[in-house]
Amino acid sequence: MIKIDDGLIDGVLKKSRQSSRKRANYNFHAAFDAPIQRMLNVAQPGTYVRPHKHENPDKIEVFVIIKGRALIVEFDEKGNTIDHFVLSPKEGNHAVEIPPRVWHSFIALEPDTALYEVKEGPYNKDNDKNFAVWAPEEGSETAQVFNEKILKSLKMAPKKPSCRAKIMGVIAAGFPSPAEEELADTMSLDEYLISNPQATYLLKVDGDSMLDAGIRPGDLVLVQKNLAPRSGDIVVAQVDGAWTLKYFYKKGSSVILRAANKKYPDISPKEELVIAGVVIADVRKYK
């Protein structure tokens, strides 16, 4: 049994971050003459895959998204985009199958995009791919311009690589305790805080009604739109035409919005209640 876990994927992702091509493969097939070629194909924004097709010999190719976000593009004989599909597990778009003799490419839209790729074998570098003469060669100065034109025509843009900080260990916030610096991993704040980028937005807090919840004026709250609120969640709500940030409590069919500050009374909607999202994080910058 071949097992594909986070440890394996993370190892290949690290290679892709260090690669000048901004991508890396990990083959599961034991030899180039295997009848089915299977691999991890991981990429970072800025990588360039020259459009190509598999013809003579004809081969089917399948891409399955594991993490991240990738744009799969098909072209006509002149290089015009004729079809596209955004692979994203968070959007419910999981895989594509490319028929033989179809010009295609992919563009990584998010950092650390990982694809499981399956293609008919055997592999022979001399005839595996027919590269499009209308597309720049890999490594050329116009390669990125080519990708940018595709993204612009489809009104898309890759997510900029996030700044990754080292996790140096754990620090006691109660009684002091001996600690040793230990590099555990690296992490970006967007990876840690945001699970669904398309459904998440920021709001700046104005007012002191949520002070006892640790939310202060000037803080930024991270809000996710597609979550069903549960009692005790902090929500962004429109109540009888006015917007507010409050705790959400529900008992039977009745809803109460409660401040985290005793000087504010509970709010019971009289006519209309619209929940615009659930707060998933509070962000405060000290310096």
C-alpha positions in Angstrom: 0.0 0.0 0.0 1.3 3.5 -0.9 0.2 6.0 1.7 0.0 9.7 0.9 0.0 11.7 4.1 0.9 15.3 5.2 4.5 14.3 5.9 5.1 13.1 2.3 3.3 16.1 0.8 5.1 18.6 3.0 8.5 17.1 2.0 7.7 17.6 -1.7 6.3 21.1 -1.0 9.5 22.2 0.6 11.4 21.1 -2.5 9.0 23.1 -4.7 9.6 26.2 -2.6 13.4 25.8 -3.1 13.2 25.0 -6.8 13.9 27.6 -9.4 11.0 26.1 -11.4 8.7 26.6 -8.3 7.5 23.1 -8.6 8.5 19.5 -7.8 7.3 15.9 -8.5 7.3 12.8 -6.5 6.8 9.6 -8.6 4.9 6.6 -7.3 5.6 4.4 -10.3 8.8 2.4 -10.0 10.0 2.8 -13.6 9.5 4.9 -16.7 8.0 2.0 -18.6 5.2 1.5 -16.1 1.8 1.4 -18.0 0.4 4.0 -15.5 2.4 7.0 -14.4 1.3 8.3 -11.0 2.9 11.2 -9.1 2.5 14.2 -6.8 2.9 17.4 -8.8 3.2 20.3 -6.4 3.7 23.9 -7.4 3.9 27.5 -6.2 2.5 30.6 -7.9 4.9 31.8 -10.6 5.6 28.3 -11.9 5.2 27.9 -15.7 4.0 24.8 -17.4 4.3 25.2 -21.1 1.1 24.2 -22.9 1.3 20.8 -24.5 -0.7 17.8 -25.6 -0.2 14.1 -25.5 -0.5 12.8 -29.1 1.2 9.9 -30.9 1.2 8.2 -28.5 -2.2 9.4 -27.3 -2.6 9.6 -23.6 -5.2 10.6 -21.1 -4.1 12.7 -18.1 -5.9 13.2 -14.8 -5.3 15.8 -12.2 -6.8 15.5 -8.6 -6.4 18.4 -6.2 -5.1 17.5 -2.7 -4.5 21.0 -1.4 -4.3 24.6 -2.6 -5.9 25.9 -5.8 -5.0 25.3 -9.5 -6.3 26.6 -12.8 -6.5 23.9 -15.5 -6.7 25.5 -19.0 -7.4 24.0 -22.4 -6.5 25.7 -25.7 -7.4 25.5 -29.4 -4.8 25.1 -32.1 -4.1 28.9 -32.1 -3.6 29.2 -28.4 -7.0 30.6 -27.5 -8.5 29.5 -24.2 -11.5 27.3 -24.9 -12.1 25.8 -21.5 -10.9 26.1 -17.9 -11.6 24.7 -14.5 -10.4 25.8 -11.0 -9.4 22.8 -8.9 -10.0 23.6 -5.2 -11.1 21.1 -2.5 -12.7 24.0 -0.6 -14.9 24.9 -3.6 -15.9 21.3 -4.3 -13.9 21.1 -7.5 -11.8 18.0 -7.1 -10.5 16.7 -10.4 -10.3 17.0 -14.2 -9.5 14.5 -17.0 -7.7 15.8 -20.1 -8.4 13.8 -23.3 -5.6 12.9 -25.7 -4.7 15.5 -28.4 -5.9 18.5 -26.3 -3.6 21.4 -25.6 -3.5 22.1 -21.9 -1.6 23.6 -19.0 -2.1 24.5 -15.3 -1.3 27.5 -13.2 -0.9 27.4 -9.4 -3.2 30.0 -7.9 -2.2 29.5 -4.2 1.1 28.7 -2.5 1.7 25.0 -1.7 -0.7 23.7 -4.3 -0.5 19.9 -4.5 -2.0 17.7 -7.3 -2.1 13.9 -7.7 -1.5 13.3 -11.4 -2.2 10.1 -13.3 -1.1 9.6 -16.9 -0.9 6.6 -19.3 2.6 5.2 -19.7 5.2 4.4 -20.7 7.2 7.6 -20.3 9.6 8.5 -23.1 11.0 12.1 -22.9 11.3 12.2 -26.7 7.5 11.8 -27.3 5.8 12.3 -24.0 4.7 15.9 -24.8 4.1 17.9 -27.9 4.8 21.5 -26.9 2.8 24.3 -28.4 4.9 26.5 -30.8 2.6 29.5 -29.9 3.6 29.3 -26.2 6.9 30.5 -24.7 9.6 28.0 -23.7 10.0 27.3 -20.0 12.5 29.7 -18.5 12.0 32.4 -21.1 11.4 36.0 -20.2 7.9 35.9 -21.6 6.7 32.8 -19.8 5.2 34.7 -16.9 3.6 37.2 -19.2 1.9 34.3 -21.0 0.4 33.1 -17.7 -0.6 36.6 -16.7 -2.5 37.2 -19.9 -4.5 34.0 -19.3 -5.3 35.0 -15.7 -6.3 38.5 -16.8 -8.5 37.2 -19.6 -10.3 35.0 -17.0 -10.3 37.8 -14.4 -8.3 35.7 -12.0 -5.1 36.4 -10.0 -2.9 34.0 -8.1 -2.7 34.4 -4.4 0.5 36.1 -3.3 2.9 33.9 -1.4 2.4 34.5 2.3 5.2 35.4 4.7 6.1 32.3 6.7 7.3 32.6 10.3 9.2 29.9 12.3 7.5 28.2 15.2 10.2 28.2 17.8 8.5 26.2 20.5 6.0 26.7 23.4 6.1 29.5 26.0 4.4 29.4 29.4 1.8 32.1 30.0 1.2 31.0 33.6 4.1 30.3 36.0 7.5 30.7 34.4 9.1 27.4 33.3 12.4 26.4 31.8 12.2 26.5 28.0 14.4 25.6 25.1 14.2 27.0 21.7 13.1 24.3 19.3 12.2 24.9 15.7 9.0 22.9 15.2 7.9 24.1 11.8 7.0 27.2 9.8 3.6 28.7 9.5 1.9 31.5 7.7 -0.9 33.4 9.5 -3.4 33.0 6.6 -2.9 29.2 6.6 -3.5 29.1 10.4 -6.5 31.5 10.5 -8.3 31.0 7.2 -9.7 27.6 6.0 -12.0 29.0 3.3 -10.5 32.2 1.6 -13.5 32.7 -0.7 -15.9 33.0 2.2 -13.7 35.0 4.6 -13.4 38.7 5.1 -12.1 41.3 7.6 -14.0 44.0 9.5 -12.5 46.7 11.7 -14.2 47.0 15.1 -15.7 50.3 16.2 -17.1 50.4 19.7 -16.6 48.7 23.1 -19.6 46.3 23.3 -17.3 43.2 23.0 -14.6 44.3 25.4 -15.1 41.3 27.8 -14.6 39.0 24.9 -11.2 40.5 24.3 -12.3 42.4 21.2 -11.3 46.1 21.4 -11.9 49.1 19.2 -9.5 49.1 16.3 -9.2 45.3 16.2 -9.7 43.4 13.0 -12.2 40.5 13.2 -11.9 37.7 10.7 -15.4 36.6 9.6 -16.5 33.5 7.7 -19.7 33.7 5.7 -20.7 30.1 5.2 -20.8 28.9 8.8 -24.1 28.3 10.6 -24.0 30.1 13.9 -24.2 28.1 17.1 -25.1 29.5 20.6 -22.1 31.2 22.0 -20.6 32.2 18.6 -19.8 35.8 17.9 -21.6 36.9 14.8 -21.9 39.8 12.4 -25.6 40.5 12.2 -28.0 42.9 10.7 -30.8 43.5 13.2 -33.9 45.4 12.0 -31.8 47.3 9.5 -28.7 48.0 11.8 -25.4 46.1 11.8 -23.8 44.9 15.0 -21.2 42.5 16.4 -22.5 40.4 19.2 -22.7 36.9 20.9 -25.4 34.7 19.3 -27.7 32.7 21.5 -30.7 30.7 20.3 -33.4 29.0 22.4 -36.1 27.3 20.5 -37.2 29.8 17.8 -36.0 32.8 19.8 -32.6 34.5 19.1 -30.8 36.9 21.5 -27.8 38.9 20.5 -25.7 39.7 23.6 -22.8 42.1 24.2 -19.7 41.3 26.1 -20.1 44.5 28.1 -22.6 44.8 30.9 -23.6 48.4 29.9 -25.2 47.1 26.7 -28.6 45.4 26.9 -29.5 42.2 25.0 -31.0 42.6 21.6 -34.0 40.6 20.4 -34.8 41.1 16.7 -38.3 42.5 16.2 -38.7 42.2 12.4 -35.5 41.1 10.6 -32.3 39.2 11.5 -29.6 38.5 8.9 -26.4 36.7 10.0 -23.6 37.8 7.7 -20.9 35.6 9.2 -19.3 34.0 12.3 -16.2 35.6 13.8 -13.3 33.0 13.7 -10.5 35.2 14.9 -9.6 38.6 16.4 -6.4 40.3 15.1 -4.6 43.0 17.0 -1.2 44.6 16.2 0.7 46.0 19.2 3.5 47.8 17.3 
